[in-house]
């Protein structure tokens, strides 16, 4: 009986591990892949709607305020300048990762905080 419980537990844990692996984020390694993901789509999250254009423009709204900026792909990172309303945000290069219809942007070249945005 104890062996059967242990086996069922191990199989359950193995299935969870496979599910977690299938759902992992994968790094976006080049500009072309990034553009193919965002072109003609919006990046959304509660209170946020952004368009990231292939020509380097960023436009949208966040929590009722206008968002504007520009971006470039540099050394494998999404580097952007943004203004939130009249407040400029600090220039930052971010690691971009994808999982299904979600892009994860992690500040400071992957060492900082992250935000998950849905592609619509």
Residue, then its C-alpha position, 0 to 999 in steps of 0.5 A: x500500500x505504501x509503495x502504491x502511494x509513493x508511486x502515485x505521488x511520484x507520477x503526480x510530481x513528474x506530471x507537474x514538472x512536465x506541465x511547468x516545463x511546458x509553460x516556461x518563458x522562452x527568451x526572445x533573442x532577436x529584433x525580427x522575432x520581437x517585431x513578428x510578435x508585436x507588429x499589429x497587436x497591442x500589449x495589454x495588462x490591467x489598466x495598460x494598453x500599448x502599441x510597440x511599432x516596428x519603426x521604434x515608436x511606443x504609444x498607448x495609455x496606462x491608468x488614464x495617462x498617455x504613454x509615449x516613447x521609443x525603443x531599439x533592440x540592442x545586444x539582445x535586449x529591448x531598450x526603451x525610453x518612455x514617458x508616462x503622462x509628463x513624467x519621463x521614466x528612466x531609460x532601461x534595457x529589458x530581457x523579453x521572454x515569450x510564452x503563448x500570448x504573453x510577453x514578459x519584460x524584465x528590467x535591467x537586462x533580466x536582473x530587475x522586476x518584470x511585467x507580463x503583458x498579453x498580446x491582443 
